């Protein structure tokens, strides 16, 4: 190497990296540059620095300030056959990895997941939520995801992570061990269960899923409407009891609106109409009221007197009806 070539080379004496949002790892730029023996390496909190020699991991540095020489680069020194007194600049690939948690990431089902619900049968469920992860096993992560890239971001790995989550959801929800209504009622327990299902998929890439939250669990609109109708029928229960209830409500309303005893008669008629309509709507014929035996005339006169006292009929109407009933006795 000539003198001009030697002078044109750039020597690195300070190596560090400031974390960038969303960046998981970088390869430190070393093109046409060599590291000075005795250079300073700064590894910040939440970072790890890996030195590579011909594609193999040589030395690893944890957070702190490090002076690079043959003393603290034992593997690289052995690989390059350095003598103890070696003090020349050297070449090496340096990668920085962040171990900080990447939070606030969203996941969701692109297509509904079909599950066999033990209460409702096959259901198609949609789910959405958030999760977080961090780089746990750097060598595995570097080998399977980083490779020879200059940098790797969260956006680069998210498609794979979402695919793994979708697969875990299908297996975690598809067993049908827990009814949908119970899943939706206890989303915290469901989140923990799905976190356990997702963890192995993340682990194969050297990642750790730190948190996993289910924020929404829903059914297709048409299915939800059908379940709402079924729920309404279960709430109503016995149709006969429902008709009686509606009749009583109608009588109270009619009495309040019309006033007095006369309103009760109108309410009773309305109640009977409601009952017949409900029975007819369910496909059953309206029940016939059995014929009642003739009422005693004296009892009828007594009831008429109470109606006159309450103001439901006039004195003349009472006298006329009373005369007609007494004529039947004679």
C-alpha positions in Angstrom: 0.0 0.0 0.0 1.4 3.4 -1.1 1.8 6.4 1.1 -1.1 8.2 -0.6 -3.4 5.2 -0.1 -2.5 5.1 3.5 -3.1 8.8 4.0 -6.5 8.6 2.2 -7.9 6.1 4.6 -10.1 7.2 7.4 -9.6 5.9 10.9 -12.4 5.5 13.4 -11.6 6.4 17.0 -15.1 7.0 18.4 -18.0 4.5 17.8 -21.5 5.0 19.1 -25.1 4.9 18.0 -28.1 7.0 19.2 -31.4 5.0 19.1 -33.8 6.0 16.4 -37.6 5.4 16.9 -38.7 2.2 15.3 -35.2 1.0 14.4 -34.3 -2.4 15.9 -30.7 -2.7 14.6 -28.1 -1.1 12.3 -24.8 -2.0 10.8 -22.3 0.7 11.8 -21.0 2.4 8.6 -17.4 1.2 8.0 -16.9 1.5 4.3 -13.2 2.5 3.6 -12.7 3.0 7.3 -10.6 1.1 9.8 -10.8 1.2 13.6 -7.9 2.6 15.5 -6.5 0.4 18.2 -7.6 2.1 21.5 -10.7 3.6 19.9 -13.7 4.4 22.2 -16.9 2.4 21.9 -20.0 3.7 23.6 -22.9 1.3 24.1 -25.9 3.1 25.6 -28.6 1.7 28.0 -30.9 -0.6 26.1 -28.3 -1.5 23.5 -25.8 -4.2 22.6 -22.9 -4.0 20.2 -21.7 -7.1 18.3 -18.4 -7.4 16.4 -18.4 -9.7 13.4 -15.5 -11.2 11.6 -16.2 -12.7 8.2 -19.9 -13.2 9.1 -19.2 -14.8 12.5 -20.0 -13.2 15.9 -16.7 -12.3 17.5 -17.1 -10.1 20.6 -20.2 -8.7 22.4 -20.3 -5.4 24.3 -23.0 -4.5 26.8 -23.9 -0.9 27.9 -20.9 1.1 29.0 -17.7 2.8 27.6 -15.2 0.4 26.2 -11.6 0.9 24.9 -11.0 -1.4 21.9 -7.7 -3.3 22.0 -6.5 -6.9 22.1 -7.4 -7.1 25.7 -11.1 -6.7 25.4 -11.4 -8.1 21.9 -10.2 -11.6 22.8 -12.2 -13.6 20.2 -11.5 -11.1 17.3 -7.8 -11.1 18.3 -7.7 -14.9 18.1 -9.5 -15.0 14.8 -7.2 -12.4 13.2 -4.1 -14.0 14.7 -2.9 -10.8 16.3 0.2 -10.7 18.4 0.0 -9.3 21.9 1.8 -6.1 20.8 -0.4 -5.6 17.7 -1.4 -1.9 17.5 -2.4 -1.4 13.8 -5.9 -0.3 12.7 -8.3 -3.2 11.9 -11.5 -3.8 10.0 -14.6 -5.4 11.5 -18.4 -5.3 11.0 -20.1 -3.7 13.9 -23.8 -4.1 14.6 -25.8 -2.2 17.2 -29.1 -3.8 18.5 -31.7 -2.2 20.7 -33.3 -4.2 23.4 -35.9 -1.6 24.2 -39.6 -2.6 24.2 -41.4 -1.6 21.1 -44.9 -0.7 22.4 -48.2 0.5 21.1 -48.3 -1.8 18.0 -51.7 -2.8 16.7 -53.0 -6.2 15.5 -56.3 -7.3 14.0 -57.9 -10.1 12.1 -57.9 -9.3 8.4 -60.7 -11.9 8.0 -63.1 -13.3 10.6 -61.8 -16.4 12.4 -64.3 -19.3 12.4 -64.5 -20.9 15.8 -66.8 -23.7 17.1 -68.7 -22.1 20.0 -70.0 -24.6 22.5 -73.2 -22.6 23.0 -74.0 -21.1 19.6 -72.2 -23.5 17.2 -69.8 -22.2 14.5 -69.2 -18.5 14.8 -67.0 -16.0 12.8 -65.2 -13.7 15.2 -63.3 -10.5 14.6 -60.7 -9.4 17.1 -58.5 -6.3 17.5 -55.9 -5.1 20.0 -52.4 -4.0 20.7 -49.1 -5.7 21.6 -45.4 -4.9 22.3 -42.1 -6.8 21.9 -38.4 -6.5 22.2 -35.3 -8.2 20.8 -34.4 -10.9 23.3 -32.0 -13.3 21.7 -29.7 -11.2 19.5 -27.8 -14.0 17.7 -31.1 -15.7 16.6 -32.6 -12.3 15.7 -29.5 -11.4 13.6 -29.4 -14.7 11.8 -33.1 -15.0 11.0 -34.1 -11.4 10.4 -31.2 -9.0 10.3 -28.9 -10.9 7.9 -26.7 -8.5 5.9 -29.1 -5.6 6.0 -27.8 -2.2 6.9 -30.8 -1.6 9.2 -33.9 -3.3 10.3 -37.1 -1.5 11.6 -40.3 -2.5 13.3 -42.1 -1.8 10.1 -40.0 -4.5 8.4 -40.9 -7.2 10.8 -44.5 -6.3 11.5 -46.1 -8.3 8.6 -44.4 -11.5 9.9 -45.5 -10.7 13.5 -49.1 -10.1 12.5 -49.1 -13.3 10.5 -47.9 -15.2 13.6 -50.6 -13.5 15.7 -53.3 -14.5 13.3 -52.2 -18.1 13.4 -52.0 -18.0 17.2 -55.5 -16.5 17.4 -56.9 -19.3 15.2 -55.5 -21.9 17.4 -56.2 -20.1 20.7 -59.8 -19.3 19.9 -60.6 -22.2 17.6 -60.7 -24.9 20.3 -64.2 -23.8 21.4 -63.4 -24.5 25.1 -64.9 -21.2 26.2 -68.2 -19.7 25.0 -68.0 -16.4 23.1 -70.0 -14.5 25.7 -67.5 -15.6 28.3 -64.5 -14.6 26.1 -66.0 -11.2 25.6 -66.8 -10.8 29.3 -63.2 -11.4 30.5 -60.9 -9.9 27.9 -58.0 -9.8 30.5 -58.0 -13.6 30.8 -58.3 -13.9 27.0 -55.3 -11.6 26.6 -53.2 -13.7 28.8 -54.2 -16.8 27.1 -53.3 -15.4 23.7 -50.0 -14.0 24.9 -49.0 -17.5 25.8 -50.1 -18.7 22.3 -48.2 -15.9 20.6 -44.9 -16.2 22.6 -43.4 -19.3 20.8 -43.9 -17.7 17.4 -42.0 -14.6 18.5 -39.4 -16.7 20.1 -38.4 -18.4 16.9 -37.1 -15.0 15.6 -35.3 -14.1 18.8 -38.1 -11.8 20.0 -40.1 -11.6 23.2 -43.8 -10.6 23.2 -43.9 -8.4 26.3 -47.6 -7.6 26.3 -50.7 -8.6 24.4 -54.1 -7.0 24.8 -57.5 -7.8 23.3 -59.3 -4.5 23.0 -62.3 -5.6 20.8 -64.0 -8.9 20.2 -67.0 -8.9 17.9 -69.3 -10.9 15.6 -70.4 -10.1 12.1 -73.5 -7.8 12.2 -75.9 -10.3 10.8 -74.8 -12.9 13.4 -75.1 -10.3 16.2 -78.6 -9.4 15.2 -79.6 -13.1 15.2 -78.1 -13.6 18.7 -79.9 -10.4 19.9 -83.3 -11.9 18.7 -82.5 -15.2 20.4 -81.6 -13.3 23.6 -84.9 -11.4 23.4 -86.8 -14.7 23.2 -85.0 -16.1 26.2 -85.8 -12.9 28.2 -89.5 -13.1 27.3 -89.6 -16.8 28.3 -93.2 -18.2 28.6 -95.3 -16.5 25.9 -98.5 -16.9 28.0 -96.9 -15.1 30.9 -95.7 -12.4 28.5 -99.3 -11.9 27.2 -100.7 -11.6 30.7 -98.1 -9.0 31.5 -98.8 -7.0 28.4 -102.5 -7.2 29.2 -102.0 -5.9 32.7 -99.9 -3.0 31.4 -102.5 -2.1 28.8 -105.3 -2.1 31.5 -103.2 0.2 33.7 -102.5 2.6 30.9 -106.1 2.7 29.6 -107.4 3.3 33.2 -105.0 6.2 33.6 -105.9 7.7 30.3 -109.7 7.2 30.4 -110.3 7.6 34.1 -112.5 5.6 36.5 -114.1 2.3 36.0 -115.1 2.9 32.4 -111.3 3.1 31.5 -110.8 -0.4 33.0 -113.3 -1.8 30.5 -111.4 -0.2 27.6 -108.1 -1.4 29.0 -109.4 -5.0 29.3 -110.5 -4.9 25.7 -107.1 -3.7 24.6 -105.4 -6.4 26.7 -107.5 -9.1 25.1 -106.7 -7.8 21.7 -102.9 -7.9 22.5 -103.2 -11.4 23.9 -105.0 -12.7 20.8 -102.5 -10.9 18.5 -99.5 -12.5 20.3 -101.0 -15.9 20.3 -101.8 -15.6 16.6 -98.3 -14.4 15.8 -96.8 -17.5 17.4 -99.0 -19.7 15.1 -101.4 -20.8 17.9 -105.2 -20.2 17.8 -106.5 -17.8 20.3 -107.8 -19.5 23.4 -111.6 -19.5 23.7 -113.1 -18.2 27.0 -115.3 -20.9 28.5 -119.0 -20.0 28.9 -119.8 -18.7 32.4 -123.0 -19.7 34.2 -125.6 -16.9 34.5 -124.9 -14.5 37.3 -127.5 -14.2 40.1 -129.7 -11.1 39.5 -129.3 -9.8 43.0 -125.4 -9.9 42.6 -125.8 -8.0 39.3 -127.9 -5.3 41.0 -125.3 -5.0 43.7 -122.5 -4.5 41.1 -124.6 -2.0 39.2 -125.1 -0.1 42.5 -121.3 0.1 43.0 -120.9 1.3 39.4 -123.5 4.1 40.0 -121.8 5.1 43.3 -118.4 5.3 41.4 -120.0 7.5 38.8 -119.7 4.9 36.0 -123.4 4.9 35.2 -126.3 7.4 36.0 -129.2 6.9 38.4 -131.6 6.5 35.4 -129.4 3.7 33.9 -129.2 2.0 37.2 -133.0 2.2 37.8 -133.7 0.9 34.3 -131.4 -2.1 34.6 -132.6 -2.8 38.1 -136.2 -3.0 36.9 -135.3 -5.4 34.1 -133.4 -7.7 36.5 -136.2 -7.7 39.0 -138.7 -8.6 36.2 -136.6 -11.7 35.6 -137.1 -12.8 39.2 -140.8 -12.4 39.3 
